[in-house]
Amino acid sequence: MKKLSSLLLLTASLAGCRHEADLPSPANLLGTWRLTDRQCYCAVAPVPDETITFEASQRFQLFRNGKLAAEGSYALSRSPACGETIARDQLRLATTAGVAVPTGAYTVQNQTLVIDQTNQCVSDGPVYTYTRQP
């Protein structure tokens, strides 16, 4: 019985460890991205003129209409969103500019970045689609 409880304790402690390989890599996020689509429960309007640049130093710059709108740091993690049980890659942007910035679960496939702010707690959050710029 003592061996079984020791084995269970060891298994539980190892399962709770976070390994560097568990974290998403920023390598596929680096560069400049142009907003090409926005899905939301909002007024029908043209896609805003918006680009975002991610640097290796974990800094970002967000431009709207060709002007710097926000800058700050970004962090990547892998965790479930509010009300969800399956972990997804998460992108968090931190800025002091008081400007709304896209943040949430993200995916990068080929030259497309999708930042999804919907989850089981906020079903009407926007979904932003960006295309990598040369």
Residue, then its C-alpha position, 0 to 999 in steps of 0.5 A: m500500500k505504501k508503494l502504491s501511494s508513493l507511486l501515485l504521489l510521484t505520478a501526480s507530481l510529474a504530471g504537474c510539472r511544466h516543461e519548456a517544450d510545453l510552451p508555444s514557440p514564438a518563432n512562428l509568430l515573429g514578423t509583421w502581420r496585416l489584419t485581413d478579416r475580423q469576425c464579430y457581433c459588431a456593425v458591418a464595416p470594412v476591415p480596419d487598417e491594422t498591422i502588428t509586429f512581433e519581435a524576438s525580444q517579446r515586444f510588439q507594435l500595433f499600427r492602426n491607419g499607419k500610426l502607432a496605436a500601441e506597443g508593449s510586451y507579449a507572452l505566450s502560454r498554453s492553457p484552457a480558456c475560460g470555461e474550457t478544459i482543453a489547453r490551447d496556445q494563448l497570446r497575451l499582449a500587455t500595453t499601457a496605452g489604454v488601447a484595445v489589443p487582440t489577445g486570446a487563443y491563437t494559431v499560426q498556419n502557413q502565412t495566417l495568424v488567427i487570434d480568437q477571443t471567443n470561449q465558453c464565457v464570452s461567446d461573442g468575442p471577435v476573431y481576428t485573421y492576419t496575413r504575414q507581410p514580407 
